[in-house]
Amino acid sequence: MSDMSNPGYARSRTEARAGTSTLLGQVMFLVAIALGFLTAGALIGQDLSQGTALICFLAGFGMLLAQAFAGERFRVGTLAIVWLYAIALLLGLGIGPTINYFLENDGSVITQAAGCTGLIVLGMGAAGYALDKDLSGWMRPLSFLILGLVVVSFVLLIFSSGGNPIISAAIAIVSALLILVDFNYLRKHGTSNDAIWLATGIFVSIVNIFLSLLNIFDR
């Protein structure tokens, strides 16, 4: 049995907490910069045509899939950081016309969606970080579930007049759960090599929640 009163044990626990805090800071810094690129893209892309915006969004989505399935070079290192910011910029360009539409017609919808997104991320992130239970087993099924929901949302958007509020709500819920799992994984298993892909996952979940709430509140 470990002697928790042993000075060496206490020192190792302190170092582990310090390492986790450092990783949390790295991840959230990457997320903040990615959100900055998203915002810049949205401002630049306000006057893009719907077709061009869709191409940008699909390009960002394709790069996201490449990061997930194309190997470690897209998840660790300088290339991975640049890749994340390129994804954020393309997604921003893709949503630019949508943001412009709301700014011209009802800017309060953006404020409401952004505020609720912030509260959801704060709550789920704090809960995931605080939970002692290891939730890493949820990560893969939730990731495939959100991928399926996003594909369905794309299909409905292309072949119907707009997004489906039920699908939007499902995307928001699953994305919130992924944030819970990501922060739990960060605390339980995270290393410096996990910083970029964790930041990407949290960033994409934030975007999913925000866009889903925009669609819901617009109704």
Backbone as a chain_set.jsonl record, in Angstrom:
{"seq": "MSDMSNPGYARSRTEARAGTSTLLGQVMFLVAIALGFLTAGALIGQDLSQGTALICFLAGFGMLLAQAFAGERFRVGTLAIVWLYAIALLLGLGIGPTINYFLENDGSVITQAAGCTGLIVLGMGAAGYALDKDLSGWMRPLSFLILGLVVVSFVLLIFSSGGNPIISAAIAIVSALLILVDFNYLRKHGTSNDAIWLATGIFVSIVNIFLSLLNIFDR", "coords": {"N": [[0.849, -1.203, 0.0], [0.532, 2.247, -0.805], [2.254, 4.847, 0.833], [0.745, 7.61, 1.697], [1.578, 9.675, 3.213], [4.186, 9.938, 2.756], [6.939, 11.98, 1.85], [7.994, 11.874, -0.764], [5.879, 10.811, -2.243], [3.964, 12.849, -1.971], [5.324, 14.896, -3.295], [5.428, 13.885, -5.924], [2.719, 13.853, -6.557], [2.167, 16.582, -6.497], [3.773, 17.463, -8.633], [2.498, 16.124, -10.716], [-0.012, 17.388, -10.725], [0.82, 19.964, -11.372], [1.815, 19.504, -13.936], [-0.544, 18.793, -15.279], [-1.969, 21.172, -15.042], [-0.358, 22.835, -16.59], [-0.662, 21.627, -19.106], [-3.413, 22.027, -19.46], [-3.434, 24.817, -19.675], [-1.947, 25.103, -22.067], [-3.64, 23.819, -23.916], [-6.005, 25.399, -23.775], [-4.978, 27.83, -24.596], [-4.343, 27.276, -27.283], [-6.942, 26.758, -28.186], [-8.108, 29.289, -27.829], [-6.626, 30.863, -29.665], [-7.352, 29.558, -32.019], [-10.097, 30.142, -32.07], [-9.847, 32.855, -32.481], [-8.827, 32.894, -35.128], [-11.051, 31.761, -36.364], [-12.967, 33.775, -35.944], [-11.748, 35.873, -37.361], [-11.841, 34.769, -39.935], [-14.612, 34.648, -40.281], [-15.263, 37.366, -40.337], [-13.828, 38.22, -42.593], [-15.068, 36.681, -44.516], [-17.686, 37.574, -44.847], [-18.944, 38.627, -47.117], [-18.823, 36.644, -48.981], [-20.027, 34.438, -51.562], [-22.715, 32.051, -51.224], [-22.043, 29.594, -52.312], [-19.206, 29.662, -52.487], [-18.602, 29.973, -49.786], [-19.573, 27.555, -48.795], [-17.805, 25.775, -50.007], [-15.409, 26.508, -48.72], [-16.081, 25.796, -46.103], [-16.462, 23.028, -46.352], [-13.895, 22.322, -47.122], [-12.465, 22.907, -44.781], [-13.706, 21.042, -43.121], [-12.883, 18.693, -44.379], [-10.11, 18.857, -43.906], [-10.167, 18.566, -41.185], [-11.023, 15.909, -40.928], [-8.796, 14.719, -42.077], [-6.862, 15.296, -40.155], [-7.785, 13.676, -38.117], [-7.526, 11.08, -39.124], [-5.183, 10.744, -40.616], [-2.717, 10.374, -39.439], [0.035, 10.86, -37.055], [1.51, 13.162, -37.627], [-0.259, 15.177, -38.164], [-1.245, 15.731, -35.734], [0.59, 16.276, -33.801], [3.143, 18.631, -33.153], [4.605, 21.373, -35.116], [3.417, 21.506, -37.699], [0.912, 20.437, -37.14], [-0.197, 22.417, -35.5], [-0.338, 24.608, -37.267], [-2.085, 23.437, -39.067], [-4.417, 23.19, -37.509], [-5.055, 25.933, -37.161], [-5.486, 26.652, -39.796], [-7.736, 25.112, -40.372], [-9.543, 26.391, -38.633], [-9.627, 28.971, -39.779], [-10.709, 28.427, -42.336], [-13.199, 27.336, -41.646], [-14.266, 29.586, -40.448], [-14.426, 31.34, -42.677], [-16.329, 29.885, -44.025], [-18.641, 30.167, -42.453], [-19.043, 32.831, -42.579], [-20.979, 34.297, -44.333], [-23.349, 33.468, -43.074], [-23.102, 34.509, -40.462], [-23.058, 37.205, -41.149], [-25.642, 37.483, -42.163], [-27.213, 37.208, -39.821], [-26.243, 39.373, -38.341], [-27.199, 41.495, -39.84], [-29.945, 41.15, -39.674], [-30.882, 40.156, -37.141], [-29.072, 40.647, -34.678], [-29.107, 39.923, -32.007], [-29.517, 37.219, -31.799], [-27.036, 36.062, -32.314], [-25.636, 36.982, -30.072], [-27.053, 35.702, -28.006], [-26.64, 32.986, -28.677], [-23.843, 32.837, -28.516], [-23.429, 33.485, -25.807], [-24.792, 31.387, -24.472], [-23.334, 29.245, -25.47], [-20.818, 29.741, -24.307], [-21.472, 29.359, -21.577], [-22.221, 26.653, -21.575], [-19.827, 25.4, -22.383], [-18.113, 26.172, -20.297], [-19.42, 24.965, -18.09], [-19.53, 22.164, -18.782], [-16.837, 21.657, -19.279], [-15.664, 22.192, -16.756], [-16.985, 20.256, -15.228], [-16.127, 17.865, -16.459], [-13.383, 18.001, -15.938], [-13.373, 17.864, -13.195], [-14.494, 15.416, -12.515], [-13.912, 12.221, -11.109], [-14.249, 9.76, -12.272], [-13.178, 7.813, -15.034], [-13.708, 8.767, -18.265], [-12.847, 8.143, -20.771], [-13.555, 6.037, -22.432], [-15.864, 6.824, -23.685], [-15.143, 8.462, -25.733], [-14.568, 7.612, -28.462], [-17.1, 6.42, -29.46], [-18.797, 8.687, -29.204], [-17.507, 10.469, -30.889], [-17.835, 9.292, -33.431], [-20.583, 9.386, -33.515], [-21.117, 12.169, -33.543], [-19.948, 12.793, -35.957], [-21.619, 11.423, -37.764], [-24.026, 12.814, -37.276], [-23.343, 15.403, -38.132], [-22.904, 14.964, -40.858], [-25.484, 14.186, -41.65], [-26.76, 16.591, -41.076], [-25.541, 18.278, -42.987], [-26.563, 17.122, -45.345], [-29.322, 17.558, -45.041], [-29.291, 20.337, -45.025], [-28.488, 20.913, -47.616], [-30.46, 19.747, -49.229], [-32.868, 20.671, -48.316], [-34.827, 23.454, -47.056], [-33.534, 24.499, -44.89], [-31.737, 24.076, -41.723], [-32.396, 21.301, -39.511], [-34.093, 21.533, -36.466], [-34.132, 19.508, -34.54], [-31.977, 17.834, -35.203], [-30.0, 19.762, -34.879], [-30.168, 20.238, -32.112], [-29.404, 17.713, -31.19], [-26.757, 17.617, -32.129], [-25.653, 19.698, -30.609], [-25.934, 18.652, -28.002], [-24.401, 16.248, -28.066], [-21.918, 17.345, -28.721], [-21.456, 18.877, -26.432], [-21.183, 16.808, -24.565], [-18.854, 15.679, -25.582], [-17.014, 17.687, -24.971], [-17.036, 17.464, -22.192], [-15.879, 14.878, -21.975], [-13.382, 15.325, -23.229], [-12.094, 17.167, -21.481], [-12.017, 15.595, -19.21], [-10.381, 13.517, -20.121], [-8.062, 14.975, -20.537], [-7.308, 15.585, -17.917], [-7.006, 13.017, -16.813], [-5.384, 11.423, -18.521], [-3.843, 13.021, -20.179], [-1.016, 14.201, -22.05], [1.816, 16.186, -23.147], [1.896, 15.682, -25.853], [-0.719, 15.413, -26.522], [-1.902, 17.852, -26.643], [-2.57, 19.4, -28.983], [-4.466, 17.91, -30.508], [-6.458, 17.605, -28.615], [-7.136, 20.294, -28.195], [-8.117, 20.854, -30.75], [-10.385, 19.195, -30.825], [-11.956, 20.316, -28.73], [-12.268, 22.915, -29.704], [-13.708, 22.438, -32.142], [-16.033, 21.317, -31.08], [-17.04, 23.531, -29.695], [-17.621, 25.238, -31.857], [-19.575, 23.667, -33.126], [-21.613, 23.639, -31.17], [-22.241, 26.381, -31.012], [-23.139, 26.978, -33.674], [-25.297, 25.235, -33.827], [-26.982, 26.261, -31.836], [-27.475, 28.767, -32.944], [-29.101, 28.026, -35.117], [-31.265, 26.929, -33.732], [-32.19, 29.082, -32.084], [-32.838, 30.902, -34.029], [-35.282, 30.166, -34.868]], "CA": [[0.0, 0.0, 0.0], [1.318, 3.469, -0.866], [2.234, 5.702, 2.018], [0.394, 8.94, 1.216], [2.259, 10.681, 4.026], [5.578, 9.974, 2.318], [7.24, 13.229, 1.129], [8.169, 11.6, -2.185], [4.552, 10.654, -2.837], [3.344, 14.175, -2.034], [5.999, 15.661, -4.321], [5.014, 13.386, -7.234], [1.345, 14.306, -6.776], [2.237, 18.009, -6.809], [4.312, 17.577, -9.982], [1.46, 15.679, -11.643], [-1.001, 18.46, -10.821], [1.434, 21.07, -12.1], [1.858, 19.112, -15.339], [-1.902, 18.873, -15.806], [-2.308, 22.596, -15.157], [0.373, 23.355, -17.743], [-1.319, 21.107, -20.299], [-4.687, 22.74, -19.584], [-3.12, 26.143, -20.202], [-1.561, 24.967, -23.472], [-4.823, 23.481, -24.705], [-6.913, 26.527, -23.851], [-4.326, 28.853, -25.419], [-4.56, 26.873, -28.671], [-8.361, 26.954, -28.482], [-8.35, 30.731, -27.937], [-6.073, 31.34, -30.935], [-8.194, 29.004, -33.082], [-11.319, 30.942, -32.101], [-9.477, 34.111, -33.111], [-8.786, 32.655, -36.573], [-12.436, 31.567, -36.788], [-13.59, 35.099, -35.976], [-11.165, 36.607, -38.491], [-12.402, 34.197, -41.154], [-16.019, 35.045, -40.398], [-15.296, 38.775, -40.744], [-13.353, 38.307, -43.977], [-15.957, 35.968, -45.423], [-19.082, 38.018, -44.762], [-19.51, 38.923, -48.432], [-18.653, 35.519, -49.898], [-21.25, 33.794, -52.029], [-23.032, 30.839, -50.48], [-21.289, 28.488, -52.885], [-17.811, 29.771, -52.063], [-18.565, 29.723, -48.346], [-19.749, 26.119, -48.588], [-16.543, 25.133, -50.393], [-14.468, 26.756, -47.629], [-16.488, 25.007, -44.944], [-16.182, 21.622, -46.646], [-12.44, 22.169, -47.102], [-12.098, 22.825, -43.37], [-14.198, 19.763, -42.619], [-11.992, 17.677, -44.92], [-8.847, 18.934, -43.174], [-10.438, 18.014, -39.861], [-11.0, 14.451, -41.076], [-7.401, 14.336, -42.323], [-6.168, 15.314, -38.879], [-8.251, 12.563, -37.308], [-7.233, 9.748, -39.664], [-3.999, 10.703, -41.475], [-1.482, 10.092, -38.726], [0.492, 11.694, -35.948], [2.083, 14.447, -38.065], [-1.326, 16.174, -38.144], [-1.742, 15.821, -34.369], [1.687, 16.682, -32.922], [4.181, 19.407, -33.798], [4.304, 22.663, -35.741], [2.454, 21.314, -38.79], [-0.413, 20.221, -36.554], [-0.701, 23.709, -35.035], [-0.724, 25.35, -38.472], [-3.262, 22.739, -39.6], [-5.554, 23.601, -36.68], [-5.423, 27.314, -37.443], [-6.042, 26.674, -41.153], [-9.104, 24.607, -40.228], [-10.343, 27.447, -38.009], [-9.824, 30.05, -40.746], [-11.632, 27.968, -43.378], [-14.544, 27.25, -41.063], [-14.723, 30.967, -40.3], [-14.848, 31.797, -43.998], [-17.552, 29.172, -44.378], [-19.813, 30.665, -41.725], [-19.1, 34.283, -42.721], [-22.268, 34.801, -44.806], [-24.376, 33.206, -42.06], [-22.937, 35.514, -39.413], [-23.466, 38.484, -41.731], [-27.114, 37.474, -42.238], [-27.77, 37.475, -38.496], [-25.888, 40.732, -37.953], [-28.057, 42.435, -40.564], [-31.367, 40.924, -39.398], [-31.162, 40.046, -35.701], [-27.798, 40.388, -34.021], [-29.288, 39.374, -30.668], [-29.424, 35.758, -31.889], [-25.618, 35.736, -32.166], [-25.283, 37.214, -28.67], [-27.645, 34.631, -27.208], [-25.959, 31.723, -28.984], [-22.482, 32.91, -27.984], [-23.51, 33.428, -24.351], [-25.158, 30.023, -24.063], [-22.19, 28.386, -25.788], [-19.822, 29.95, -23.268], [-21.92, 28.729, -20.334], [-22.161, 25.2, -21.756], [-18.424, 24.99, -22.4], [-17.599, 26.343, -18.941], [-20.006, 23.961, -17.21], [-19.124, 20.808, -19.141], [-15.399, 21.565, -19.079], [-15.396, 22.096, -15.321], [-17.475, 18.96, -14.759], [-15.23, 16.827, -16.945], [-12.096, 18.122, -15.259], [-13.539, 17.543, -11.78], [-14.954, 14.039, -12.318], [-12.894, 11.209, -10.87], [-14.502, 8.633, -13.17], [-12.505, 7.889, -16.33], [-14.717, 8.772, -19.331], [-12.184, 8.028, -22.071], [-14.252, 5.05, -23.253], [-16.953, 7.478, -24.42], [-14.645, 9.367, -26.756], [-14.716, 7.097, -29.822], [-18.487, 6.382, -29.928], [-19.34, 10.038, -29.338], [-16.893, 11.083, -32.075], [-18.506, 8.759, -34.614], [-21.96, 9.877, -33.479], [-21.156, 13.564, -33.989], [-19.635, 12.778, -37.388], [-22.847, 11.049, -38.461], [-25.005, 13.894, -37.159], [-22.925, 16.515, -38.98], [-23.163, 14.562, -42.25], [-26.94, 14.286, -41.838], [-27.082, 18.021, -41.093], [-25.133, 18.775, -44.302], [-27.502, 16.621, -46.358], [-30.584, 18.276, -44.867], [-29.081, 21.727, -45.4], [-28.391, 20.997, -49.077], [-31.663, 19.299, -49.918], [-34.073, 21.277, -47.748], [-34.745, 24.911, -46.958], [-32.742, 24.936, -43.74], [-31.351, 23.034, -40.795], [-33.428, 20.676, -38.694], [-33.806, 21.876, -35.069], [-33.886, 18.292, -33.756], [-30.588, 17.48, -35.474], [-29.167, 20.796, -34.251], [-30.146, 19.979, -30.669], [-28.598, 16.506, -30.977], [-25.348, 17.991, -32.318], [-25.242, 20.496, -29.447], [-25.84, 17.78, -26.827], [-23.255, 15.351, -28.224], [-20.714, 18.182, -28.649], [-21.255, 19.205, -25.021], [-20.651, 15.602, -23.929], [-17.467, 15.526, -26.011], [-16.217, 18.614, -24.168], [-16.921, 16.798, -20.894], [-14.929, 13.775, -22.109], [-12.065, 15.865, -23.55], [-11.476, 17.72, -20.272], [-11.748, 14.46, -18.336], [-9.2, 12.844, -20.667], [-6.915, 15.859, -20.286], [-6.889, 15.43, -16.524], [-6.676, 11.633, -16.47], [-4.399, 10.77, -19.383], [-3.222, 13.951, -21.105], [0.402, 14.536, -22.074], [2.078, 17.316, -24.045], [1.601, 15.262, -27.227], [-2.171, 15.429, -26.722], [-2.418, 19.219, -26.544], [-3.139, 19.945, -30.219], [-5.707, 17.245, -30.912], [-7.483, 17.95, -27.635], [-7.575, 21.65, -28.515], [-8.941, 20.779, -31.953], [-11.674, 18.63, -30.456], [-12.713, 21.293, -27.954], [-12.615, 24.003, -30.623], [-14.774, 22.003, -33.053], [-17.258, 21.178, -30.285], [-17.534, 24.888, -29.451], [-18.233, 25.699, -33.113], [-20.808, 22.891, -33.33], [-22.638, 24.114, -30.24], [-22.632, 27.731, -31.403], [-23.932, 26.944, -34.901], [-26.556, 24.565, -33.513], [-27.823, 27.198, -31.102], [-27.925, 29.759, -33.914], [-30.227, 27.45, -35.858], [-32.402, 26.761, -32.81], [-32.698, 30.389, -31.659], [-33.379, 31.608, -35.197], [-36.675, 29.777, -35.048]], "C": [[0.881, 1.248, 0.0], [1.17, 4.268, 0.412], [2.001, 7.131, 1.57], [1.041, 10.031, 2.045], [3.728, 10.813, 3.649], [5.857, 11.248, 1.538], [7.412, 13.017, -0.371], [6.852, 11.458, -2.899], [3.889, 12.016, -3.002], [3.972, 15.01, -3.142], [5.567, 15.215, -5.716], [3.602, 13.823, -7.564], [1.336, 15.781, -7.163], [2.746, 18.224, -8.226], [3.284, 17.164, -11.021], [0.403, 16.752, -11.833], [-0.449, 19.637, -11.611], [1.497, 20.765, -13.58], [0.491, 19.207, -15.986], [-2.327, 20.318, -15.991], [-1.616, 23.225, -16.362], [-0.288, 22.904, -19.045], [-2.656, 21.81, -20.529], [-4.457, 24.136, -20.155], [-2.745, 26.098, -21.672], [-2.774, 24.717, -24.358], [-5.728, 24.695, -24.867], [-6.312, 27.691, -24.631], [-4.538, 28.533, -26.899], [-6.018, 27.084, -29.08], [-8.657, 28.441, -28.687], [-7.832, 31.281, -29.262], [-6.911, 30.823, -32.1], [-9.506, 29.775, -33.192], [-11.051, 32.321, -32.71], [-9.411, 33.99, -34.629], [-10.201, 32.445, -37.123], [-13.143, 32.912, -36.936], [-13.072, 35.925, -37.145], [-11.729, 36.095, -39.809], [-13.838, 34.613, -41.372], [-16.151, 36.503, -40.838], [-14.87, 38.933, -42.206], [-14.378, 37.733, -44.952], [-17.403, 36.43, -45.43], [-19.725, 38.208, -46.137], [-19.289, 37.804, -49.45], [-20.004, 35.01, -50.377], [-21.48, 32.519, -51.224], [-22.226, 29.645, -50.997], [-19.837, 28.484, -52.448], [-17.66, 29.469, -50.577], [-18.698, 28.23, -48.059], [-18.47, 25.355, -48.935], [-15.501, 25.304, -49.281], [-14.797, 25.882, -46.42], [-16.169, 23.531, -45.159], [-14.686, 21.352, -46.663], [-11.936, 22.059, -45.659], [-12.514, 21.514, -42.756], [-13.307, 18.625, -43.11], [-10.646, 17.669, -44.211], [-8.995, 18.378, -41.766], [-10.415, 16.486, -39.893], [-9.573, 13.954, -41.303], [-6.62, 14.304, -41.014], [-6.523, 14.089, -38.04], [-7.712, 11.22, -37.787], [-5.899, 9.643, -40.401], [-2.683, 10.585, -40.725], [-1.035, 11.174, -37.763], [1.001, 13.059, -36.397], [1.036, 15.555, -38.104], [-1.866, 16.409, -36.725], [-0.68, 16.319, -33.39], [2.673, 17.518, -33.722], [3.676, 20.672, -34.48], [3.276, 22.536, -36.853], [1.049, 21.165, -38.24], [-1.022, 21.528, -36.061], [-1.177, 24.547, -36.222], [-1.991, 24.753, -39.076], [-4.516, 23.139, -38.84], [-6.005, 25.005, -37.029], [-5.98, 27.465, -38.859], [-7.484, 26.16, -41.151], [-10.008, 25.711, -39.684], [-10.639, 28.572, -38.995], [-10.827, 29.647, -41.827], [-13.055, 27.849, -42.847], [-15.124, 28.648, -40.861], [-15.193, 31.559, -41.61], [-16.174, 31.157, -44.39], [-18.79, 29.706, -43.686], [-19.966, 32.176, -41.862], [-20.437, 34.812, -43.206], [-23.405, 34.582, -43.803], [-24.309, 34.236, -40.944], [-23.407, 36.877, -39.909], [-24.986, 38.592, -41.81], [-27.718, 37.825, -40.879], [-27.444, 38.889, -38.031], [-26.802, 41.756, -38.611], [-29.522, 42.311, -40.174], [-31.71, 40.842, -37.916], [-29.88, 39.649, -34.976], [-27.93, 39.78, -32.643], [-29.194, 37.846, -30.661], [-27.973, 35.318, -31.706], [-25.182, 35.904, -30.713], [-25.805, 36.104, -27.78], [-26.912, 33.313, -27.414], [-24.558, 31.706, -28.399], [-22.483, 32.799, -26.458], [-23.823, 32.033, -23.849], [-24.024, 29.046, -24.351], [-21.117, 28.51, -24.715], [-20.191, 29.259, -21.961], [-21.835, 27.207, -20.413], [-20.719, 24.708, -21.692], [-17.824, 25.086, -20.999], [-18.104, 25.24, -18.022], [-19.511, 22.554, -17.505], [-17.617, 20.621, -18.963], [-15.039, 21.399, -17.611], [-15.828, 20.744, -14.77], [-16.542, 17.834, -15.198], [-13.898, 16.831, -16.223], [-12.2, 17.668, -13.802], [-13.887, 16.08, -11.54], [-13.784, 13.086, -12.1], [-13.05, 10.022, -11.817], [-13.805, 8.863, -14.508], [-13.535, 7.731, -17.449], [-14.116, 8.54, -20.716], [-12.863, 7.021, -23.0], [-15.388, 5.639, -24.067], [-16.454, 8.201, -25.666], [-14.911, 8.865, -28.17], [-16.185, 7.032, -30.263], [-19.115, 7.767, -30.094], [-18.782, 10.74, -30.574], [-17.564, 10.591, -33.353], [-19.956, 9.236, -34.676], [-22.036, 11.309, -33.988], [-20.836, 13.654, -35.473], [-20.879, 12.434, -38.201], [-23.885, 12.151, -38.43], [-24.651, 15.077, -38.051], [-23.176, 16.2, -40.452], [-24.647, 14.667, -42.556], [-27.361, 15.746, -41.925], [-26.712, 18.651, -42.43], [-26.152, 18.385, -45.366], [-28.822, 17.376, -46.271], [-30.455, 19.732, -45.3], [-29.072, 21.901, -46.915], [-29.723, 20.71, -49.75], [-32.96, 19.808, -49.309], [-33.834, 22.762, -47.574], [-33.893, 25.4, -45.8], [-32.414, 23.773, -42.844], [-32.539, 22.518, -40.003], [-33.135, 20.952, -37.225], [-33.538, 20.654, -34.197], [-32.437, 17.837, -33.946], [-29.648, 18.479, -34.82], [-29.055, 20.564, -32.748], [-29.295, 18.756, -30.351], [-27.112, 16.811, -31.114], [-24.843, 18.772, -31.105], [-25.036, 19.609, -28.215], [-24.609, 16.884, -26.91], [-21.95, 16.138, -28.144], [-20.411, 18.572, -27.202], [-20.68, 18.003, -24.268], [-19.195, 15.363, -24.326], [-16.54, 16.484, -25.255], [-15.991, 18.035, -22.775], [-15.837, 15.722, -20.942], [-13.517, 14.295, -22.374], [-11.366, 16.414, -22.3], [-11.167, 16.617, -19.264], [-10.5, 13.705, -18.797], [-7.943, 13.67, -20.388], [-6.395, 15.653, -18.867], [-6.364, 14.029, -16.237], [-5.473, 11.096, -17.24], [-3.528, 11.735, -20.182], [-1.723, 14.122, -20.919], [0.599, 15.7, -23.044], [1.774, 16.959, -25.495], [0.104, 15.29, -27.542], [-2.736, 16.842, -26.864], [-3.146, 19.662, -27.808], [-4.435, 19.249, -30.593], [-6.818, 17.46, -29.89], [-8.033, 19.351, -27.891], [-8.465, 21.658, -29.747], [-10.324, 20.247, -31.624], [-12.544, 19.608, -29.693], [-13.166, 22.441, -28.845], [-13.778, 23.614, -31.532], [-16.093, 21.829, -32.299], [-17.874, 22.539, -29.984], [-18.245, 25.419, -30.696], [-19.55, 24.975, -33.355], [-21.942, 23.393, -32.438], [-23.152, 25.487, -30.669], [-23.527, 27.717, -32.642], [-25.285, 26.262, -34.669], [-27.511, 25.498, -32.786], [-28.31, 28.334, -31.998], [-29.15, 29.261, -34.654], [-31.466, 27.324, -34.975], [-33.02, 28.107, -32.463], [-33.307, 31.165, -32.813], [-34.838, 31.282, -35.394], [-37.586, 30.403, -34.008]], "O": [[1.872, 1.302, 0.728], [0.087, 4.349, 0.992], [2.928, 7.802, 1.116], [1.056, 11.191, 1.635], [4.432, 11.688, 4.155], [5.088, 11.582, 0.637], [7.026, 13.873, -1.167], [6.701, 11.921, -4.029], [3.317, 12.306, -4.053], [3.278, 15.741, -3.847], [5.36, 16.05, -6.597], [3.303, 14.132, -8.717], [0.587, 16.187, -8.051], [2.219, 19.068, -8.951], [3.198, 17.774, -12.086], [-0.036, 17.007, -12.955], [-1.156, 20.237, -12.421], [1.265, 21.649, -14.405], [0.377, 19.656, -17.126], [-2.972, 20.656, -16.983], [-2.205, 24.042, -17.07], [-0.453, 23.696, -19.973], [-2.992, 22.15, -21.663], [-5.207, 24.585, -21.022], [-3.173, 26.953, -22.448], [-2.918, 25.327, -25.417], [-6.172, 24.991, -25.976], [-7.042, 28.458, -25.259], [-4.875, 29.42, -27.683], [-6.295, 27.537, -30.191], [-9.377, 28.809, -29.615], [-8.512, 32.073, -29.914], [-7.159, 31.554, -33.06], [-9.976, 30.032, -34.3], [-11.918, 32.889, -33.375], [-9.882, 34.875, -35.343], [-10.512, 32.899, -38.224], [-13.83, 33.158, -37.927], [-13.842, 36.592, -37.836], [-12.058, 36.882, -40.697], [-14.248, 34.899, -42.497], [-17.041, 36.84, -41.619], [-15.481, 39.69, -42.96], [-14.539, 38.23, -46.067], [-18.264, 35.737, -45.972], [-20.923, 37.972, -46.298], [-19.536, 37.989, -50.641], [-21.008, 35.138, -49.675], [-20.555, 31.978, -50.619], [-21.784, 28.797, -50.221], [-19.293, 27.443, -52.082], [-16.716, 28.799, -50.16], [-18.015, 27.701, -47.182], [-18.098, 24.406, -48.245], [-14.794, 24.355, -48.941], [-13.908, 25.306, -45.795], [-15.666, 22.862, -44.256], [-14.247, 20.273, -46.264], [-11.087, 21.221, -45.354], [-11.776, 20.929, -41.962], [-13.005, 17.7, -42.355], [-10.094, 16.603, -43.941], [-8.061, 17.791, -41.22], [-9.86, 15.847, -38.999], [-9.184, 12.904, -40.792], [-5.816, 13.401, -40.785], [-5.675, 13.535, -37.342], [-7.466, 10.323, -36.981], [-5.512, 8.538, -40.783], [-1.621, 10.69, -41.34], [-1.635, 12.245, -37.666], [0.933, 14.021, -35.632], [1.382, 16.736, -38.081], [-2.809, 17.175, -36.529], [-1.006, 16.736, -32.279], [3.011, 17.16, -34.851], [2.49, 20.998, -34.43], [2.363, 23.356, -36.951], [0.098, 21.703, -38.807], [-2.229, 21.733, -36.186], [-2.266, 25.12, -36.196], [-2.866, 25.483, -39.541], [-5.557, 23.396, -39.444], [-7.201, 25.254, -37.178], [-6.845, 28.306, -39.1], [-8.345, 26.705, -41.841], [-11.101, 25.942, -40.203], [-11.763, 29.073, -39.05], [-11.697, 30.438, -42.192], [-14.008, 28.222, -43.531], [-16.315, 28.872, -41.074], [-16.239, 32.207, -41.662], [-17.03, 31.795, -45.004], [-19.876, 29.701, -44.267], [-20.912, 32.75, -41.324], [-21.001, 35.698, -42.564], [-24.313, 35.407, -43.695], [-25.333, 34.775, -40.526], [-24.071, 37.615, -39.182], [-25.554, 39.654, -41.556], [-28.63, 38.647, -40.797], [-28.275, 39.537, -37.395], [-27.141, 42.771, -38.003], [-30.276, 43.272, -40.325], [-32.719, 41.397, -37.482], [-29.64, 38.473, -34.701], [-26.979, 39.18, -32.142], [-28.836, 37.246, -29.647], [-27.703, 34.327, -31.028], [-24.448, 35.071, -30.181], [-25.093, 35.618, -26.901], [-26.6, 32.608, -26.454], [-24.122, 30.694, -27.85], [-21.645, 32.106, -25.882], [-23.194, 31.549, -22.908], [-23.778, 28.127, -23.57], [-20.566, 27.505, -24.264], [-19.341, 28.651, -21.31], [-21.431, 26.547, -19.455], [-20.425, 23.716, -21.026], [-17.109, 24.182, -20.566], [-17.332, 24.646, -17.268], [-19.115, 21.828, -16.592], [-17.168, 19.554, -18.545], [-14.206, 20.563, -17.261], [-15.131, 20.152, -13.946], [-16.205, 16.955, -14.404], [-13.346, 15.771, -15.928], [-11.236, 17.149, -13.239], [-13.603, 15.552, -10.465], [-12.786, 13.14, -12.819], [-12.066, 9.35, -12.126], [-13.836, 9.968, -15.05], [-14.164, 6.679, -17.569], [-14.799, 8.72, -21.724], [-12.758, 7.139, -24.221], [-15.835, 5.028, -25.038], [-17.241, 8.52, -26.557], [-15.428, 9.614, -28.998], [-16.509, 7.537, -31.338], [-19.882, 7.989, -31.031], [-19.485, 11.509, -31.23], [-17.832, 11.382, -34.258], [-20.494, 9.463, -35.76], [-22.92, 11.637, -34.78], [-21.391, 14.498, -36.177], [-21.161, 13.078, -39.211], [-24.554, 12.406, -39.432], [-25.531, 15.688, -38.658], [-23.611, 17.069, -41.208], [-25.03, 15.182, -43.607], [-28.211, 16.107, -42.739], [-27.468, 19.466, -42.959], [-26.554, 19.21, -46.186], [-29.379, 17.787, -47.289], [-31.386, 20.3, -45.871], [-29.576, 22.894, -47.44], [-30.075, 21.36, -50.734], [-34.043, 19.414, -49.743], [-32.763, 23.27, -47.905], [-33.561, 26.584, -45.73], [-32.754, 22.628, -43.14], [-33.55, 23.203, -39.845], [-32.038, 20.642, -36.76], [-32.796, 20.746, -33.218], [-31.753, 17.496, -32.981], [-28.617, 18.095, -34.268], [-27.971, 20.682, -32.177], [-28.552, 18.75, -29.369], [-26.299, 16.333, -30.323], [-23.733, 18.533, -30.628], [-24.073, 19.795, -27.47], [-23.857, 16.769, -25.942], [-20.976, 15.659, -27.564], [-19.251, 18.595, -26.792], [-19.792, 18.161, -23.43], [-18.393, 14.903, -23.513], [-15.406, 16.126, -24.936], [-14.885, 18.108, -22.24], [-14.979, 15.658, -20.061], [-12.554, 13.774, -21.813], [-10.181, 16.154, -22.087], [-10.17, 16.693, -18.546], [-9.669, 13.304, -17.982], [-6.894, 13.124, -20.046], [-5.187, 15.557, -18.647], [-5.389, 13.867, -15.503], [-4.636, 10.392, -16.673], [-2.559, 11.303, -20.807], [-1.22, 14.182, -19.797], [-0.353, 16.144, -23.687], [1.431, 17.836, -26.287], [-0.287, 15.2, -28.706], [-3.916, 17.01, -27.171], [-4.229, 20.24, -27.721], [-5.407, 19.911, -30.958], [-7.993, 17.493, -30.254], [-9.241, 19.574, -27.817], [-9.458, 22.384, -29.792], [-11.326, 20.787, -32.092], [-13.738, 19.725, -29.97], [-14.309, 22.89, -28.755], [-14.732, 24.379, -31.677], [-17.155, 22.16, -32.827], [-19.096, 22.686, -30.015], [-19.336, 25.981, -30.604], [-20.537, 25.599, -33.747], [-23.078, 23.551, -32.885], [-24.36, 25.724, -30.686], [-24.567, 28.377, -32.657], [-26.295, 26.665, -35.247], [-28.705, 25.527, -33.082], [-29.432, 28.814, -31.834], [-30.13, 29.992, -34.802], [-32.583, 27.583, -35.423], [-34.239, 28.266, -32.536], [-34.194, 31.994, -32.607], [-35.562, 32.049, -36.028], [-38.794, 30.17, -34.026]]}, "num_chains": 1, "name": "protein.A"}
